[in-house]
Amino acid sequence: MQKKTEAFARLLKIMDELREQCPWDKKQTMDSLRYLTLEETFELSDALLEKDMPNIKKELGDVLLHIVFYARIASETGDFDIADVLNTLCEKLIARHPHIYGDVKVNNEEEVKQNWEKLKLKEGNKSVLGGVPKSLPALVKAMRIQEKARGAGFDWEHKEQVWEKVLEELQEFKQEVENNSAAEKLEDEFGDILFALINYARFNNINPEDALERTNKKFIQRFQYIEQKIGEQGKQLSDCTLAEMDVFWNEAKKLGRS
């Protein structure tokens, strides 16, 4: 514990020195840091997907630096400091875990989640869904909305019901396409398909964001293989037919499986 405490104190000292002496750090505000924080968060997400432990360690440090930076800026205006941040977090964790720090009994993870959402409502949240950030990417937001609704007891009973809903939404979308419906209507029905698929992924313990990102990476790797092979022939993609590109695509698939 002492080693961890000393390391954190060292970071706080360096942050103070940078804020007081470095021209760039002195100039930063919460607004200017916001987009950099988003970038660091996505870089951490990339490292987590790759299961790259050295890079995860590095990116966690970058995110932690931003937390300390925001707290240092707030301390200059007298709003709060890093101690307030940490103590507020500790108090919330204790209050949200009465099965650990109180006399509440739970039997499983699902009951823990349900208690968590009930406690948030008691703390003043007007809606179970009120805590879902508006700026979350739509796919992640859909997953969080569904998880929170489940925590409140609003959910399908069996995953077979969810799959039936997926098929129903697919049929409705197909019908609108065949009817040459307006783009807004098609978009609405397509959104319903995605929402239902995300629900089905959740029932199968699949994180849809991770699944889609893995497919993105897989497509990039295969497409870049096509570019490489065509380049080795001294040609451009525009010089090739789809059938020619398909040959290299299938090669890339076989290499990926092996």
Contacts in CASP RR format, 6 or more apart in sequence:
PFRMAT RR
TARGET T0000
AUTHOR 0000-0000-0000
METHOD contacts of the structure
MODEL  1
MQKKTEAFARLLKIMDELREQCPWDKKQTMDSLRYLTLEETFELSDALLE
KDMPNIKKELGDVLLHIVFYARIASETGDFDIADVLNTLCEKLIARHPHI
YGDVKVNNEEEVKQNWEKLKLKEGNKSVLGGVPKSLPALVKAMRIQEKAR
GAGFDWEHKEQVWEKVLEELQEFKQEVENNSAAEKLEDEFGDILFALINY
ARFNNINPEDALERTNKKFIQRFQYIEQKIGEQGKQLSDCTLAEMDVFWN
EAKKLGRS
11 64 0 8 1.000
11 65 0 8 1.000
11 68 0 8 1.000
12 68 0 8 1.000
12 82 0 8 1.000
15 65 0 8 1.000
15 68 0 8 1.000
15 69 0 8 1.000
15 72 0 8 1.000
16 72 0 8 1.000
18 25 0 8 1.000
19 25 0 8 1.000
19 26 0 8 1.000
19 69 0 8 1.000
19 72 0 8 1.000
19 73 0 8 1.000
20 26 0 8 1.000
25 69 0 8 1.000
28 69 0 8 1.000
28 73 0 8 1.000
29 73 0 8 1.000
30 70 0 8 1.000
30 73 0 8 1.000
30 74 0 8 1.000
33 66 0 8 1.000
33 69 0 8 1.000
33 70 0 8 1.000
36 66 0 8 1.000
37 63 0 8 1.000
37 66 0 8 1.000
40 59 0 8 1.000
40 62 0 8 1.000
40 63 0 8 1.000
40 66 0 8 1.000
41 63 0 8 1.000
43 59 0 8 1.000
43 62 0 8 1.000
44 56 0 8 1.000
44 59 0 8 1.000
44 60 0 8 1.000
44 62 0 8 1.000
44 63 0 8 1.000
47 55 0 8 1.000
47 56 0 8 1.000
47 58 0 8 1.000
47 59 0 8 1.000
48 56 0 8 1.000
49 210 0 8 1.000
49 213 0 8 1.000
49 214 0 8 1.000
49 217 0 8 1.000
67 82 0 8 1.000
67 85 0 8 1.000
68 82 0 8 1.000
71 80 0 8 1.000
71 81 0 8 1.000
71 82 0 8 1.000
71 84 0 8 1.000
71 85 0 8 1.000
72 81 0 8 1.000
72 82 0 8 1.000
74 80 0 8 1.000
74 81 0 8 1.000
75 81 0 8 1.000
75 82 0 8 1.000
94 101 0 8 1.000
95 119 0 8 1.000
95 123 0 8 1.000
96 115 0 8 1.000
96 116 0 8 1.000
96 119 0 8 1.000
96 120 0 8 1.000
98 104 0 8 1.000
98 115 0 8 1.000
98 119 0 8 1.000
99 105 0 8 1.000
99 106 0 8 1.000
99 112 0 8 1.000
99 115 0 8 1.000
104 115 0 8 1.000
106 112 0 8 1.000
106 115 0 8 1.000
110 151 0 8 1.000
113 147 0 8 1.000
113 150 0 8 1.000
113 151 0 8 1.000
114 151 0 8 1.000
114 152 0 8 1.000
114 153 0 8 1.000
116 151 0 8 1.000
117 128 0 8 1.000
117 148 0 8 1.000
117 151 0 8 1.000
117 152 0 8 1.000
120 128 0 8 1.000
120 131 0 8 1.000
121 128 0 8 1.000
125 131 0 8 1.000
128 148 0 8 1.000
128 149 0 8 1.000
128 151 0 8 1.000
128 152 0 8 1.000
129 145 0 8 1.000
129 148 0 8 1.000
129 149 0 8 1.000
131 148 0 8 1.000
132 141 0 8 1.000
132 144 0 8 1.000
132 145 0 8 1.000
132 148 0 8 1.000
133 141 0 8 1.000
136 144 0 8 1.000
137 209 0 8 1.000
139 194 0 8 1.000
139 198 0 8 1.000
139 208 0 8 1.000
139 209 0 8 1.000
139 212 0 8 1.000
140 209 0 8 1.000
142 194 0 8 1.000
142 195 0 8 1.000
142 198 0 8 1.000
142 208 0 8 1.000
143 198 0 8 1.000
143 202 0 8 1.000
143 207 0 8 1.000
143 208 0 8 1.000
143 209 0 8 1.000
146 155 0 8 1.000
146 198 0 8 1.000
146 199 0 8 1.000
146 202 0 8 1.000
147 202 0 8 1.000
149 155 0 8 1.000
156 162 0 8 1.000
156 165 0 8 1.000
156 199 0 8 1.000
156 203 0 8 1.000
159 200 0 8 1.000
159 203 0 8 1.000
159 204 0 8 1.000
162 196 0 8 1.000
162 199 0 8 1.000
162 200 0 8 1.000
162 203 0 8 1.000
163 200 0 8 1.000
165 196 0 8 1.000
165 199 0 8 1.000
165 200 0 8 1.000
166 193 0 8 1.000
166 196 0 8 1.000
166 197 0 8 1.000
166 200 0 8 1.000
168 196 0 8 1.000
169 189 0 8 1.000
169 192 0 8 1.000
169 193 0 8 1.000
169 195 0 8 1.000
169 196 0 8 1.000
170 193 0 8 1.000
172 189 0 8 1.000
172 192 0 8 1.000
173 186 0 8 1.000
173 189 0 8 1.000
173 190 0 8 1.000
173 192 0 8 1.000
173 193 0 8 1.000
176 185 0 8 1.000
176 186 0 8 1.000
176 189 0 8 1.000
177 186 0 8 1.000
197 208 0 8 1.000
198 208 0 8 1.000
201 207 0 8 1.000
201 208 0 8 1.000
201 211 0 8 1.000
202 208 0 8 1.000
221 252 0 8 1.000
221 256 0 8 1.000
222 249 0 8 1.000
222 252 0 8 1.000
222 253 0 8 1.000
223 249 0 8 1.000
225 248 0 8 1.000
225 249 0 8 1.000
225 251 0 8 1.000
225 252 0 8 1.000
225 255 0 8 1.000
226 237 0 8 1.000
226 245 0 8 1.000
226 248 0 8 1.000
226 249 0 8 1.000
226 252 0 8 1.000
227 237 0 8 1.000
229 248 0 8 1.000
229 251 0 8 1.000
230 236 0 8 1.000
230 237 0 8 1.000
230 239 0 8 1.000
230 240 0 8 1.000
230 244 0 8 1.000
230 245 0 8 1.000
230 248 0 8 1.000
237 245 0 8 1.000
END
